[in-house]
Amino acid sequence: YGAIADDNMLDTKAIQQAIDACEKNGGGTVIIESGTFDIGTITLKNKVSVFFETGAMLQGSPRLDDYTGEKKALIYGNTLSNVSISGMGVIDGSGATYWDDDFKALDRPEPWILLKNCNNLRIRDIKFQNSPSHTIRLETSDNIKFEGISIINPHQGPNTDGIDIVDSKNVFVSNSYISTGDDAICLKSQKDTVENVVVTNCVLESDDAAIKFGTGSHMATRYCTFSNNVIKKTRYGISLFMLDGGVFEHNNFSNIIIENGSRHTHQYPIFMDIDKKTPERNYGIVRNNTFSNITAVTDGKILISGHEQSRIENLIIDGLRLTVANEADFSQAKKPRGNKNYPKLATSVDLAPKSGVLTFGYINGLRLNDIQLYSSSKVNKEALYLEEVQDLENTNFKGFK
């Protein structure tokens, strides 16, 4: 269809014509041959697979005028079924051209790859790099698999999330490496529930949160499992921000290694909080969540707090090995709000400055089992701080060695 590699000319039209021809013939495969092809917005179609040969690259245009549609995404798909993107190729977003020298965002494609109302979608083996914004945003979709992919963005890149899973169900992420400037994997419920998300055998790095629930939490996020993952270089290893009156329930985090180490002073291997963005909202519900076999190395603390008007219910932490490497001073700390634009409310509960490496507040039903804390030097904080915790069961708890 006329696409020519490595000529620094846009190949958007030729690649789109190939996709459209496949759809017209009832489905098929578009092959991206070895070489670099410069493109603006590409729209995926039903029953069409895009396969990258080894050495193939789609290079996102550094000119915003080459992107079309409301969001100006590089790759866009809506109401799709039986679609795949695969192969040992690269999709590059020319991200650095969309922020200034101080990493302040300019006008840019946002999100970079937008997939809505999809079913039976597969993304496999592809490397995504240098995204100008949120890398992949998945909305209102079902039966989605990401396998063996890489997402690599500069850690100073603004809002360069890895995968945002919004109002979607039955999403599987496995055997992947995600290193980003913002949340590596973020679950958001805006208009529908998020259910049955499985993330396993992945390495996740983020200058913010490796795993994040919220801050979009209007509905329920439930039955999600994160297991056998390595988390590195993060502000938050696992963070659950309940700010919009929804529900986080029946989620499991197991066999996870967490190493904090971002640009931020205060870091949290695990952070969980119930609050609200604005005074008129309702408090949400957090209940029946489990953390098991967690190993963490941090300068910070684990902070888990409900609210007087909505206590966390039935929280289990079973098997925790936490090492404080270099203790940070939290005496003047303020708890995170999930977004710097959300002001602290007069009604907020903030236990961040409390002296506890493990700080728990406003919980009904807390089960701690097999907890061990380590440090190579004296730690000034208490091992455990509790405030308004009812129905506590604490077995085999060992303080600092």
C-alpha positions, 0 to 999 in steps of 0.5 A, a space after each residue: 500500500 505504499 509504506 516505505 521504511 526509513 524515509 522520514 515520511 508519514 506512512 499513516 495512510 498506507 498502513 490504514 489502507 492495509 488495515 481497512 482492506 483486511 477488515 473489508 475482506 472479513 479479517 486478516 493480518 497486517 505485517 509491519 516489515 523491518 524498518 521504521 515507519 512514521 505515523 500519526 493516528 491509526 485506527 484498528 478494525 475488527 478481526 484484524 491483527 497487526 504483526 511486527 517483524 523483528 526490527 520493525 518500528 512504528 514511530 509516532 509523529 513529533 507533530 501533534 497535527 498528524 494526530 486525529 480524533 477527540 483524544 489524538 491517540 496514536 493507536 485508537 480502537 473502539 467497539 472491537 473484537 478479535 484483534 491483536 497486536 504482536 511480534 518482536 517490534 517497537 512502537 515509539 512515541 517521540 515522548 520528549 518532543 511533548 514536554 519541555 526541558 523541565 518535564 512540563 507537559 506540552 500539548 500532546 496525544 493523550 492518552 497515547 493508545 486508546 482502546 474502548 469497548 473491546 472484547 477478545 483483544 491480545 497484545 503480545 511481545 511488543 515493546 512500547 517506549 517513549 510515550 508522550 502521556 498515558 501509554 495504554 488506556 483500556 476502557 469498558 472492555 472484556 477478555 483482554 490479554 497483555 503478555 510478554 510486553 515491555 513499556 519503557 518511559 523516562 521516569 521523569 516523563 509527566 503522566 506516562 502511566 503504563 496500563 490504565 484499566 478503566 471500567 473493564 473486566 477479565 484483564 490479564 497482564 503477565 510476563 511483562 516489564 513496565 517502567 514508567 514515570 507515573 503509575 505502572 498499572 492503574 485500575 479506575 472505576 468511573 462508570 462501571 466496576 473493575 473485576 477479575 484483573 490478574 497481574 502475574 510474573 511481572 517486573 514493575 517500576 514507577 516513579 509514582 505507584 507500581 500498582 494503584 487503585 484509584 483515584 477514580 473509584 466511583 464504583 467497585 474494584 473487586 476480585 483482582 489478583 496481583 501475584 509473583 511480581 517484583 516492584 522496584 524504584 517506586 514511591 508506592 509499591 501497592 496503593 489503594 486510594 478510595 476517594 470517590 465513594 466506591 468499593 475496594 473488596 476481595 482483592 489479593 496481593 501475594 508473593 510480591 517483592 517491593 523495593 522503594 526508591 523514587 525521587 520522593 522523600 516519603 515512600 510507602 511499600 503499601 498505602 491504603 486510605 479512605 478519604 474523599 476529594 471534595 466535601 460533598 462526596 460520600 466516603 467509600 468502602 474498603 473491605 476483605 482485602 488480603 496481603 500475603 508473603 510480601 517482602 519490602 525494602 524501604 526508607 518509609 513506612 506502611 500506612 493503612 487508614 480508614 476514616 471515622 465515618 468509614 472504617 476499613 473492614 477485615 484486612 489480612 496481612 499474612 507474611 511480611 518481611 520489611 527492611 528499613 534501609 535508611 529511615 526517613 523523617 515522617 514527623 512533618 509528613 502529610 499523607 498523599 492524596 493521589 493527585 497533587 491537585 486534590 487539597 487536604 480536607 478539614 475532615 481528613 484523617 492523616 496518620 502519616 506523621 505518626 511514629 510507626 513503621 507499620 501504621 494502622 488506623 480506623 480498622 474493624 478486623 485486622 489480622 497480622 500474622 508472621 510479621 518480621 521487621 529488619 534494619 541495619 541501624 537503629 530505627 527511631 519510629 515505633 515498630 507498630 502504631 495503632 489508632 482506632 483499631 478494633 478486633 485485632 489479631 496479632 500473631 508471630 510479630 517480631 520487631 526490629 533485629 
